[in-house]
Amino acid sequence: MAGWFEQVDSDIFDAILSQQHGDVLEIGAYVGDSAIPIGRHVRPDESLVVCDLWEGVFSSPDIDPKDHMHYSGLTLDRFLQNWDAVYDWRPELVQGDSLTLDLTGREFRFAHIDGCHMYEYVSHDIRNVAGHVHPDGVIVLDDYRREHVPGVAAATWGAVSAGIIFPFLTSTNKLYATANPAAAGRWLSAMSRRVDDLGWNADTYSFPTYEVLMVRA
């Protein structure tokens, strides 16, 4: 399957999702490379909400036409074809702009933000999701350190500085955080205990008021 979901993040997703109960959210699904592994952890009484533009990316005024080549063949039908090859149920699909994603009355145990990488979008998505996660819920941010999408880093660390999210783990591509510091501390401890079992190459980096587990492939 086409996509950019690294094995180490798949392992981290599994380790976190297997310890939780509740609904799950993904913003930016592409063709399902991360949504499909997430689906393994969604129980019959839970929902997986997936928001993406899919083919709408080609008409979006916020997507630079030179980036269209990265989305060649991207359609909702292609996502569903990949999904249906694995599951006999479907997630709750929202085809549209994440700036209009209405999460009123929803609460999620896990949210993966991998939609539009422009600063305005990432900043909005972080704030929107942070207001709708379980007290122990985990928020995952993609491409937080990629040089070609500086808006993601700016939005991510701006949200950290503002006390909107609290990181506890990073991989090469993704940052894992919570919406409150106590939960971040609990997840840091829980994931640190899994390092040896999963064979991760990991170190802990200490900031003045918190620590982050850095996992490398």
C-alpha positions in Angstrom: 0.0 0.0 0.0 1.3 3.5 -0.8 1.9 5.7 2.1 4.4 6.9 4.7 3.6 5.0 7.9 6.8 3.7 9.4 7.0 0.4 11.3 8.2 2.0 14.5 5.1 4.2 14.5 2.8 1.2 13.8 4.4 -0.5 16.8 3.8 2.6 19.0 0.2 2.9 17.8 -0.4 -0.7 18.7 1.2 -0.3 22.2 -0.9 2.8 23.0 -4.2 1.7 21.4 -4.1 -1.7 23.1 -4.2 0.0 26.5 -7.3 2.2 25.8 -11.0 2.1 25.3 -13.1 4.6 23.4 -13.6 6.3 20.1 -10.7 7.1 17.7 -10.1 10.0 15.3 -7.9 10.4 12.3 -7.5 13.6 10.3 -5.8 12.9 7.0 -6.1 9.2 5.9 -4.6 9.2 2.4 -5.3 5.6 1.2 -5.5 4.0 4.7 -1.9 3.2 5.6 -2.4 4.2 9.2 -6.3 4.0 9.5 -6.2 0.3 8.6 -3.8 -0.6 11.5 -5.8 1.6 13.8 -8.9 -0.3 12.9 -7.5 -3.5 14.6 -8.0 -1.8 17.9 -11.6 -0.4 17.4 -14.1 -2.6 19.2 -17.7 -3.1 18.1 -19.0 -0.6 20.6 -16.5 2.1 19.5 -16.2 4.4 16.5 -13.3 5.4 14.2 -13.9 8.8 12.6 -11.8 9.5 9.5 -11.7 12.9 8.0 -9.9 13.6 4.7 -10.4 15.6 1.5 -9.5 12.6 -0.7 -10.1 13.7 -4.3 -11.1 17.1 -3.0 -7.4 17.9 -2.5 -7.2 18.7 -6.2 -9.7 21.5 -6.0 -8.7 22.9 -2.6 -7.4 26.4 -2.8 -5.1 25.7 0.1 -3.1 22.9 -1.6 -0.3 24.2 -3.9 -0.8 22.7 -7.4 2.9 21.6 -7.4 2.0 19.3 -4.5 -0.7 17.5 -6.5 1.8 14.9 -7.7 2.0 13.5 -4.2 -1.7 12.7 -4.3 -1.9 11.0 -7.7 -4.7 8.5 -7.7 -6.0 9.6 -4.3 -9.8 9.0 -4.1 -12.3 7.9 -1.4 -12.9 4.8 -3.5 -9.3 3.8 -3.3 -9.3 4.3 0.5 -12.4 2.1 0.7 -11.0 -0.5 -1.6 -8.0 -0.9 0.7 -10.2 -0.8 3.8 -12.7 -3.4 2.6 -9.9 -5.8 1.7 -9.3 -6.1 5.5 -12.6 -5.3 7.3 -16.3 -6.1 7.0 -17.2 -2.8 8.7 -16.4 0.8 7.8 -15.3 3.8 9.8 -17.4 7.0 10.1 -16.2 9.0 7.1 -16.1 12.8 6.9 -15.0 13.9 3.4 -14.1 17.5 3.7 -11.8 20.2 5.1 -10.7 19.7 8.7 -11.3 23.4 9.4 -15.0 22.6 9.3 -14.8 19.3 11.2 -17.5 19.4 13.9 -16.5 17.4 17.0 -19.3 18.7 19.2 -20.3 16.1 21.8 -17.5 13.7 20.8 -14.7 12.4 23.0 -11.7 10.4 21.7 -9.1 8.2 23.3 -6.7 8.6 20.4 -6.4 11.2 17.6 -4.0 11.1 14.7 -3.5 14.5 13.1 -2.0 14.1 9.6 -4.1 16.4 7.4 -3.1 19.6 5.7 0.4 20.6 6.9 -0.1 24.3 6.6 0.3 26.2 9.9 -3.3 27.4 10.1 -4.7 23.9 9.6 -2.4 22.2 12.1 -2.9 24.8 14.7 -6.7 24.6 14.3 -6.6 20.8 14.3 -4.6 20.6 17.5 -6.9 23.0 19.3 -10.0 21.3 18.1 -8.8 17.8 19.0 -7.3 18.9 22.4 -10.8 20.0 23.4 -12.3 16.6 22.5 -9.9 14.0 23.9 -10.4 11.8 27.0 -8.4 13.0 30.0 -6.0 10.1 29.3 -6.3 10.5 25.5 -3.3 10.6 23.2 -2.8 13.1 20.3 -0.4 12.2 17.6 1.1 14.8 15.2 2.7 13.8 12.0 5.7 15.4 10.3 6.4 17.6 13.4 10.1 17.9 12.4 10.1 17.7 8.5 12.0 20.5 6.9 9.6 20.8 3.9 6.6 21.5 6.2 7.7 24.1 8.7 4.1 25.0 9.6 3.7 21.7 11.4 6.7 22.4 13.7 5.6 25.9 14.3 2.0 24.9 15.2 3.2 21.9 17.3 5.7 23.7 19.5 3.4 26.7 19.7 0.7 24.5 21.2 3.3 23.0 23.6 4.4 26.4 24.7 0.8 27.5 25.2 0.0 24.5 27.4 -2.5 23.0 24.9 -0.6 19.8 24.5 2.0 18.0 26.5 4.4 15.7 24.7 5.6 12.4 26.2 7.2 10.5 23.2 8.6 11.2 19.8 9.7 9.1 16.8 11.4 10.3 13.7 8.1 11.3 12.1 5.6 11.7 14.8 5.1 13.5 18.2 2.8 11.9 20.8 1.2 14.1 23.4 -1.8 14.5 25.7 -4.0 17.5 26.6 -2.9 17.5 30.3 0.5 17.1 32.0 -0.6 14.3 34.4 -1.6 12.1 31.5 1.6 12.8 29.7 3.6 11.6 32.8 1.5 8.4 33.0 2.0 7.6 29.3 5.8 8.4 29.6 6.0 5.8 32.4 3.9 3.3 30.5 5.8 3.5 27.3 9.2 3.5 29.0 8.3 0.1 30.4 7.7 -1.2 26.9 11.1 -0.2 25.4 12.9 -3.4 26.1 10.0 -5.6 25.2 9.6 -4.0 21.8 13.4 -3.7 21.2 13.3 0.0 20.6 16.4 2.2 20.5 15.3 4.9 22.9 16.5 7.7 25.1 14.8 10.1 27.5 15.3 13.8 27.0 14.6 16.1 29.9 13.0 19.6 29.4 12.7 22.0 32.4 9.2 20.8 33.3 8.8 17.4 31.5 10.5 14.5 29.9 10.1 13.0 26.4 10.9 9.4 25.4 12.7 9.6 22.0 12.2 6.3 20.0 14.3 5.6 16.9 13.8 2.9 14.3 
